[in-house]
């Protein structure tokens, strides 16, 4: 036990407190048992308040985060170059070359079923992704700062040859 860090001792202290609390609560018998109707009414009151607190928190989180939603602002970028991308079983119609160090907006749609449009950097890491849906255009803004060959892979199961569905473009 010579080389044990502080996290281990914090864990041990919390474990001892938790076990002690459970033992004390399990052996707590100083009070008479409460009638069922008292327990039920207070339990339902707590549950009702908890429900409304979760609803209010969810609505607040939605309204606080919607301004940072990336797709609406991507379509409004006037300086960016737009490239239409159409997915269909089992390939992508994408531009062959995309400019380096410039805002690019991919206008992504699908001809047939839902597809994923995932862009992978030359080192194999996923850079960005958006859903390709029939009858709808999603706008994906990207700025490429590393030249090279970028792969496009489908991220949504779209049929029997889904695993082979990919495309690509060069960034220069």
Steps between C-alpha positions, in 0.01 A plus 500: 500500500804726469409666167127570537376838377252740659213382280516159666471656846210724390325193361558313827360787706188526282453121512525496881247788523260328260521162676461664842195694379338184363563310823355784709194531277448125501509487879294814559202391712433788735179606329169334444425398144306765308155415362492416131281797402753746647791338319304481173381862501845644576660267244260612227560866591876455468457317171273777361752775590787296360311449172436873454862584595629261231260648242604858588870407490460332161320800352763738642783285359331495160462877482849566635668269246295569185703813406811284462322254266747488208281423200290818492802732508683292239244576232524875570880530455534730195877455453493122486506288188202266469542150365195279441544141617246234412505159664339197344538129539802437497707810432534876527492766229751742653745758368838360394699792647427729796704813582742521793456762779161617377153453646319230307135407536389158387130503406424136576192311385404150390326352198356191664535419872668652804879495488771634723754743355819460703821677403826331602830690502814364330616356836178294526331709772138599456475875443134572456171336417140574411192302400412469128122474462275482195304818436706709745832684481732514801775762490835395646763773536862386509839674472779271383844600630694188401542408132452144389245235408184501714266201507122511519332205665136420556414496871141374473413143405349544154494154351696187423808679357511766772847396619646571154334841463766767494627787293765764530652828391834673499570815699750732330 
